[in-house]
Amino acid sequence: MQDPVRFEDLIRPLTVSELSPTPAEAHGMLLGLMCAGSAAAERCWLDEVLAGADPADLAVAECRGLLRRLAAQTRDQLADQPELLLPDASAGSQAMAAAIVDWVRGFLFGISIGGLDPAAAADDGLSANAKEAIDDLLDITRLDLDSIGAGEADEAALTEITEFIRVAAMLVYEDVGRPELGGDIPADAESTP
């Protein structure tokens, strides 16, 4: 069994992407696609993240390999509650807050390209709880990063926000992403090389 892909593992490899996503943003996008029920979530995600990249380039191949591992890791966690790909605690509160905002932006982008409109989630067949969760996620993207300090209260608040995000993502997944509800996410979804 391979070690899990960590935030730090993707910082350099993602520089090959024209999108220039952070690891958190890229992971949020993937989970958004999966939670939106995209039948080809991994393929669509890889195509978005690596759009315009030369598949013959060794750095692109390395990035694609890590992204595929991350997709498999996320897919395996999806039945329970996936971990958000964020920096470890030693990065500090401001770096963690920035990564959380990036993750949420990626998630909202992912559900959007997966067919859900975050602004009109009620029209997408989402429950009231999932719609409210998406509205709260939109609020998180407006978090004032300059107001985050290094104190225990801010660290505790970021931990609570992270847990809320996980629950919010699972609410969307429960409503539209579960395979038995039509959101089939095949384990062998591959992008073209």
C-alpha positions in Angstrom: 0.0 0.0 0.0 1.3 3.4 -1.0 1.6 6.3 1.5 -1.3 8.7 1.2 -0.8 11.8 -0.9 -0.2 14.8 1.3 -0.7 18.5 0.6 3.1 19.0 0.5 3.5 16.3 -2.1 1.5 18.3 -4.7 2.9 21.8 -4.3 5.7 21.4 -6.8 4.0 19.0 -9.2 1.0 21.2 -9.6 3.2 24.0 -11.1 2.8 22.3 -14.4 -0.9 23.2 -14.4 -2.1 26.3 -16.4 -4.7 26.7 -13.7 -2.1 26.9 -11.0 -4.3 25.4 -8.3 -3.1 24.9 -4.8 -3.2 21.3 -3.6 -6.2 22.2 -1.5 -8.0 23.8 -4.4 -7.3 20.8 -6.7 -8.6 18.4 -4.1 -11.7 20.5 -3.4 -12.4 20.4 -7.2 -12.1 16.6 -7.3 -14.4 16.1 -4.3 -16.9 18.6 -5.7 -17.1 16.7 -9.0 -17.5 13.4 -7.1 -20.2 14.9 -4.8 -22.0 16.4 -7.7 -22.4 12.9 -9.1 -20.2 13.3 -12.2 -19.9 9.9 -13.8 -16.4 10.7 -15.0 -15.3 12.8 -12.1 -11.6 11.8 -12.2 -11.3 12.2 -16.0 -13.0 15.6 -15.9 -10.8 16.7 -13.0 -7.5 15.6 -14.6 -8.6 17.3 -17.8 -9.3 20.5 -16.0 -6.2 20.5 -13.8 -3.8 19.4 -16.6 -5.5 21.3 -19.5 -2.9 22.4 -22.0 -0.1 20.4 -20.3 2.1 18.3 -22.5 1.3 14.6 -21.6 4.8 13.6 -22.8 6.5 16.0 -20.3 8.0 14.0 -17.4 6.8 16.6 -14.9 3.3 16.4 -16.2 3.4 12.6 -16.0 4.6 12.8 -12.4 1.8 15.2 -11.5 -0.8 13.0 -13.3 0.4 10.0 -11.3 0.1 11.8 -8.0 -3.3 13.2 -8.9 -4.5 9.7 -9.8 -3.3 8.4 -6.5 -5.1 11.3 -4.8 -8.2 10.5 -6.7 -8.1 6.8 -5.7 -7.4 7.8 -2.1 -10.4 10.2 -2.1 -12.7 7.7 -3.8 -11.7 5.1 -1.1 -12.6 7.6 1.7 -15.8 8.8 0.1 -18.0 6.0 1.6 -17.1 7.4 5.1 -16.0 10.9 5.3 -13.0 12.0 3.2 -10.2 14.0 4.7 -9.6 17.4 3.2 -6.2 17.8 1.6 -4.8 20.6 3.8 -1.3 21.5 5.0 -0.3 20.0 8.3 -0.8 22.0 11.5 2.8 23.2 11.5 2.0 25.5 8.6 0.3 27.9 10.9 -3.2 29.3 11.2 -3.0 31.8 8.3 -1.7 29.1 5.9 -4.4 26.7 7.1 -7.1 29.4 6.7 -5.9 30.2 3.1 -5.9 26.5 2.3 -9.4 26.0 3.6 -10.7 28.9 1.5 -8.9 27.4 -1.5 -10.4 24.0 -0.8 -13.9 25.5 -0.6 -13.4 27.5 -3.8 -12.2 24.3 -5.6 -15.2 22.3 -4.2 -17.7 25.0 -5.4 -16.0 25.0 -8.8 -16.1 21.2 -8.9 -19.8 20.9 -8.1 -20.4 23.6 -10.7 -18.6 21.8 -13.5 -20.2 18.7 -12.3 -23.6 20.1 -13.1 -24.8 21.8 -9.9 -25.2 25.6 -9.7 -24.2 26.7 -6.2 -26.3 29.9 -6.6 -29.4 27.9 -7.5 -28.8 24.7 -5.5 -32.5 24.5 -4.5 -33.4 24.0 -8.2 -30.8 21.1 -8.4 -32.9 18.8 -6.2 -30.8 19.3 -3.1 -32.3 19.1 0.3 -32.7 22.2 2.4 -29.8 21.1 4.6 -27.5 20.7 1.5 -28.6 24.0 0.1 -27.9 25.8 3.4 -24.5 24.0 3.6 -23.6 25.3 0.1 -24.7 28.8 1.1 -22.4 28.5 4.2 -19.5 27.3 2.0 -20.0 30.4 -0.2 -19.7 32.5 3.0 -16.4 30.7 3.9 -14.9 31.9 0.6 -15.3 35.4 1.9 -13.3 34.6 5.1 -11.1 37.6 6.1 -7.7 35.9 6.0 -6.0 38.9 7.5 -8.0 38.5 10.7 -6.7 35.0 11.4 -4.2 34.9 14.2 -2.0 32.2 15.7 -4.0 31.8 18.9 -5.7 28.7 20.2 -9.1 30.2 19.6 -8.4 30.7 15.8 -6.9 27.2 15.6 -10.0 25.8 17.2 -12.3 27.8 14.9 -10.4 26.5 11.8 -10.8 22.9 13.1 -14.6 23.5 13.5 -14.8 25.0 10.0 -12.9 22.0 8.5 -15.3 19.6 10.2 -18.2 21.6 8.9 -16.8 21.5 5.4 -16.5 17.7 5.5 -20.2 17.4 6.6 -21.3 19.9 4.0 -19.6 18.0 1.3 -21.2 14.7 2.5 -24.6 16.4 2.5 -24.2 17.2 -1.2 -22.9 13.7 -1.9 -25.8 12.1 0.0 -28.3 14.1 -2.1 -26.8 13.7 -5.6 -23.4 11.9 -5.7 -24.1 8.5 -4.4 -23.9 5.8 -7.1 -27.3 4.4 -6.2 -28.8 7.8 -6.9 -27.3 8.0 -10.3 -23.9 9.5 -9.5 -21.9 6.5 -10.6 -18.2 7.1 -10.0 -16.3 4.3 -11.6 -13.2 3.1 -9.9 -11.3 2.8 -13.1 -12.1 6.3 -14.5 -9.0 7.3 -16.3 -8.0 10.4 -18.3 -6.3 10.1 -21.6 -2.5 10.1 -21.1 
